[in-house]
Amino acid sequence: MQSHGGLLPLGGPSSSLSFSRRLRSQLTLASFHASKASTRPRSLLLPVASAAFTVSDGELETRGFRVRRSSDDLDVAALNDVFARVGFPRRDPDRLRRALGHGSVVWVEEAKRGGGPGKPVAFARATGDGVFNAVVWDVVVEPSLQGMGLGRAVMERLVAELRHKGVSNIALYAEPRVVGFYRPLGFAADPDGIKGMVYSRKNQKKI
Ligand SMILES: CC(C)(COP(=O)(O)OP(=O)(O)OC[C@H]1O[C@@H](n2cnc3c(N)ncnc32)[C@H](O)[C@@H]1OP(=O)(O)O)[C@@H](O)C(=O)NCCC(=O)NCCS
């Protein structure tokens, strides 16, 4: 495990997670319904900047990490490296850059000595209509830094940003082995019996 200024786990035990490349075959739809997850009226939701995160941006900074909320200077090659290290496919860099231009992005960079943009070590993004609905994608943490709270840190901030915009229907596709990661963040599998369905070309009749 890399050293980050004596970094301790950011809440929760360390875990070394393995995972499957088979994202499509065993997906579970998890939805976050803001209206059900919180009894607070929407108008009382805290602004993103002061939302109560498990670990504050300031605390992360003291541990050598900086939270970023724009993809403008995100190093997509370095993000692709993280994708590859967790078993996700690498994406075409230009298309990935274009995709990141749509929706919300939260990532954590390893603060670099002397400033300048550091490498992404944790990442999550969401796409949607910006008003009602959003879907979370590409939640990843650099393997050597998993189990320190960075995954939760990016997810808490992504959800807070969406809720701040008033987006109340937030969904994601989770591999079975990570359902337990999303549940404490407010996501439920099959709420009200709702099933996720994914378009599959395999099931299409050839025309
Ligand atoms: C899943 C992933 C994003 C979690 O990030 P992380 O930084 O390791 O997780 P955190 O340290 O923030 O964990 C927060 C909490 O979730 C728990 N948790 C983490 N991964 C878990 C898992 N797979 N199953 C159940 N609980 C999990 C932690 O123990 C911790 O619990 P605690 O609050 O009781 O201490 C990361 O392991 C990863 O990148 N995995 C590979 C890519 C992947 O599978 N992404 C999800 C695709 S659907």
The ligand as an SDF file (V2000), in Angstrom:
LIG
                    3D

 48 50  0  0  0  0  0  0  0  0999 V2000
  -16.0590   -0.6840   -5.1280 C   0  0  0  0  0  0  0  0  0  0  0  0
  -14.9980    0.3930   -4.8410 C   0  0  0  0  0  0  0  0  0  0  0  0
  -15.3110    1.6220   -5.6860 C   0  0  0  0  0  0  0  0  0  0  0  0
  -15.0810    0.7540   -3.3630 C   0  0  0  0  0  0  0  0  0  0  0  0
  -14.1460    1.7890   -3.1000 O   0  0  0  0  0  0  0  0  0  0  0  0
  -13.2520    1.7710   -1.7680 P   0  0  0  0  0  0  0  0  0  0  0  0
  -12.5210    3.0430   -1.7110 O   0  0  0  0  0  0  0  0  0  0  0  0
  -12.4740    0.5180   -1.7350 O   0  0  0  0  0  0  0  0  0  0  0  0
  -14.3930    1.6810   -0.6420 O   0  0  0  0  0  0  0  0  0  0  0  0
  -14.4100    2.5060    0.7250 P   0  0  0  0  0  0  0  0  0  0  0  0
  -13.0980    2.3190    1.4050 O   0  0  0  0  0  0  0  0  0  0  0  0
  -14.8620    3.8830    0.4660 O   0  0  0  0  0  0  0  0  0  0  0  0
  -15.5280    1.6990    1.5230 O   0  0  0  0  0  0  0  0  0  0  0  0
  -16.5880    2.3470    2.2020 C   0  0  0  0  0  0  0  0  0  0  0  0
  -17.3590    1.2800    2.9730 C   0  0  0  0  0  0  0  0  0  0  0  0
  -17.8470    0.3030    2.0370 O   0  0  0  0  0  0  0  0  0  0  0  0
  -17.3230   -0.9830    2.4040 C   0  0  0  0  0  0  0  0  0  0  0  0
  -17.0520   -1.6910    1.1580 N   0  0  0  0  0  0  0  0  0  0  0  0
  -16.1070   -1.3980    0.2400 C   0  0  0  0  0  0  0  0  0  0  0  0
  -16.1790   -2.2760   -0.7810 N   0  0  0  0  0  0  0  0  0  0  0  0
  -17.1630   -3.1490   -0.4540 C   0  0  0  0  0  0  0  0  0  0  0  0
  -17.7070   -4.2790   -1.1040 C   0  0  0  0  0  0  0  0  0  0  0  0
  -17.2620   -4.7100   -2.2860 N   0  0  0  0  0  0  0  0  0  0  0  0
  -18.7250   -4.9190   -0.5100 N   0  0  0  0  0  0  0  0  0  0  0  0
  -19.2150   -4.4980    0.6720 C   0  0  0  0  0  0  0  0  0  0  0  0
  -18.7330   -3.4220    1.3470 N   0  0  0  0  0  0  0  0  0  0  0  0
  -17.7200   -2.7570    0.7720 C   0  0  0  0  0  0  0  0  0  0  0  0
  -16.0730   -0.6950    3.1970 C   0  0  0  0  0  0  0  0  0  0  0  0
  -15.7310   -1.7710    4.0320 O   0  0  0  0  0  0  0  0  0  0  0  0
  -16.4910    0.5200    3.9610 C   0  0  0  0  0  0  0  0  0  0  0  0
  -17.3460    0.1060    5.0020 O   0  0  0  0  0  0  0  0  0  0  0  0
  -17.3430    0.7970    6.4620 P   0  0  0  0  0  0  0  0  0  0  0  0
  -18.0470    2.0950    6.2790 O   0  0  0  0  0  0  0  0  0  0  0  0
  -18.0870   -0.1550    7.3130 O   0  0  0  0  0  0  0  0  0  0  0  0
  -15.9260    0.9900    6.8500 O   0  0  0  0  0  0  0  0  0  0  0  0
  -13.5580   -0.0980   -5.1210 C   0  0  0  0  0  0  0  0  0  0  0  0
  -13.3100   -1.2480   -4.3660 O   0  0  0  0  0  0  0  0  0  0  0  0
  -13.2840   -0.4110   -6.5750 C   0  0  0  0  0  0  0  0  0  0  0  0
  -12.8110    0.4420   -7.3140 O   0  0  0  0  0  0  0  0  0  0  0  0
  -13.5510   -1.6490   -6.9870 N   0  0  0  0  0  0  0  0  0  0  0  0
  -13.2570   -2.0580   -8.3700 C   0  0  0  0  0  0  0  0  0  0  0  0
  -14.1700   -1.3900   -9.3570 C   0  0  0  0  0  0  0  0  0  0  0  0
  -15.6210   -1.7040   -9.0820 C   0  0  0  0  0  0  0  0  0  0  0  0
  -15.9790   -2.8580   -8.8730 O   0  0  0  0  0  0  0  0  0  0  0  0
  -16.4390   -0.6500   -9.1140 N   0  0  0  0  0  0  0  0  0  0  0  0
  -17.8610   -0.7610   -8.9220 C   0  0  0  0  0  0  0  0  0  0  0  0
  -18.5080   -1.1820  -10.2020 C   0  0  0  0  0  0  0  0  0  0  0  0
  -20.2490   -1.4960   -9.9980 S   0  0  0  0  0  0  0  0  0  0  0  0
  1  2  1  0
  2  3  1  0
  2  4  1  0
  2 36  1  0
  4  5  1  0
  5  6  1  0
  6  7  2  0
  6  8  1  0
  6  9  1  0
  9 10  1  0
 10 11  2  0
 10 12  1  0
 10 13  1  0
 13 14  1  0
 14 15  1  0
 15 16  1  0
 15 30  1  0
 16 17  1  0
 17 18  1  0
 17 28  1  0
 18 19  1  0
 18 27  1  0
 19 20  2  0
 20 21  1  0
 21 22  1  0
 21 27  2  0
 22 23  1  0
 22 24  2  0
 24 25  1  0
 25 26  2  0
 26 27  1  0
 28 29  1  0
 28 30  1  0
 30 31  1  0
 31 32  1  0
 32 33  2  0
 32 34  1  0
 32 35  1  0
 36 37  1  0
 36 38  1  0
 38 39  2  0
 38 40  1  0
 40 41  1  0
 41 42  1  0
 42 43  1  0
 43 44  2  0
 43 45  1  0
 45 46  1  0
 46 47  1  0
 47 48  1  0
M  END
$$$$
